[in-house]
Amino acid sequence: MRIQRVLFLLRLLYICAFNVHAGTLYVDRNHPVASDTNAGGEAFPWKSTVHAAEVARAGDTVLIKAGIYQDGDVTVANSGAPGREIIFADYQGHERQAVIRDLDRTRYRTQYPARIPTIAVR
């Protein structure tokens, strides 16, 4: 009986360890309580795409709402995994309304901002 309980707890711990961050996260710079200190939920979204890229983990989907994001270089800090990519997409109803502009435009030699399509990080 005790061994079964221990095995059950170990399985539960294993499942939780790999699914802790797997979920839907939100970036909305126009939300009145948006902050990179929030949890990233829809009611308390993050403010910057840079923070989302630093925090997102395998299996996460980051939905970006309409706005112009001039946060700096967006570098995805973590890798996805087979079947558990990190997805960056625009929020439904906000398609092609999220714009990321590089603060150092000379580096990319372009005057056109990047619009957010759906991007998968593997």
C-alpha positions in Angstrom: 0.0 0.0 0.0 2.7 2.4 1.0 4.8 1.6 -2.2 1.7 2.3 -4.3 1.3 5.7 -2.7 4.9 6.6 -3.2 4.8 5.5 -6.9 1.6 7.5 -7.4 3.2 10.6 -5.9 6.4 10.1 -8.0 4.2 9.9 -11.2 2.3 13.0 -10.2 5.5 14.9 -9.5 6.9 13.8 -12.9 3.7 15.0 -14.7 3.7 18.3 -12.9 7.4 18.9 -13.5 6.9 18.7 -17.3 3.7 20.6 -17.4 4.3 23.4 -15.0 4.5 26.1 -17.7 2.6 24.4 -20.5 -0.3 26.7 -21.1 -1.5 29.9 -22.8 0.2 33.1 -21.9 -0.7 36.6 -22.9 1.1 39.8 -23.8 -1.0 43.0 -24.0 0.8 46.3 -23.7 -2.5 48.2 -23.7 -4.1 46.4 -20.8 -4.5 48.7 -17.8 -2.7 46.2 -15.4 -0.2 44.8 -17.9 3.2 44.2 -16.2 6.1 41.9 -16.7 5.8 41.0 -13.0 2.3 39.5 -13.6 1.7 35.8 -14.2 1.0 36.2 -17.9 -2.7 35.2 -17.7 -5.4 37.0 -19.7 -6.6 39.1 -16.8 -3.0 40.0 -15.7 -1.0 39.9 -19.0 2.7 40.7 -19.5 3.6 44.0 -21.0 6.6 43.1 -23.2 7.3 40.5 -25.9 10.9 40.4 -24.6 9.7 39.1 -21.2 7.4 36.5 -22.8 10.3 35.2 -24.9 12.5 34.9 -21.8 9.9 33.0 -19.8 8.0 30.8 -22.3 8.8 27.1 -22.1 8.2 24.0 -24.2 4.5 23.5 -24.7 3.5 27.2 -24.1 1.5 29.3 -26.4 2.1 33.1 -26.2 -0.8 35.1 -27.6 0.1 38.7 -28.4 -2.7 41.3 -28.5 -2.8 44.4 -30.8 -0.2 47.0 -30.1 3.2 48.4 -31.1 5.9 46.6 -29.1 9.3 48.4 -29.0 10.7 46.4 -26.2 14.2 45.6 -27.6 15.6 42.5 -29.1 13.2 39.5 -28.7 15.3 36.4 -28.1 13.6 33.1 -27.2 15.5 31.8 -24.1 14.2 28.3 -24.1 13.8 25.5 -26.6 10.6 23.7 -27.5 10.5 19.9 -27.7 9.1 17.4 -30.2 5.3 17.9 -30.0 5.8 20.7 -27.4 6.8 23.7 -29.4 6.7 27.2 -28.0 4.1 29.0 -30.1 4.0 32.8 -30.6 0.8 34.0 -32.3 -1.5 36.9 -32.5 -4.6 36.9 -30.3 -7.8 35.9 -32.1 -9.5 39.1 -33.3 -6.1 40.9 -33.2 -4.7 39.3 -36.3 -1.9 41.3 -37.9 -2.3 44.1 -35.4 0.6 43.2 -33.2 3.8 44.9 -34.4 7.3 44.4 -33.1 9.8 47.1 -33.9 13.5 46.8 -33.3 14.9 49.6 -31.3 18.1 49.5 -33.3 16.7 49.7 -36.9 20.1 50.2 -38.5 21.1 46.7 -37.5 18.4 45.2 -39.7 18.5 47.9 -42.4 14.7 48.0 -42.7 12.1 50.6 -42.0 9.3 48.1 -41.9 8.2 46.6 -38.6 7.7 42.8 -38.1 4.2 41.7 -37.8 3.4 38.7 -35.7 2.5 35.6 -37.6 2.3 32.2 -35.9 5.8 31.2 -35.0 6.8 27.8 -33.5 10.1 27.3 -31.6 11.3 23.8 -31.7 
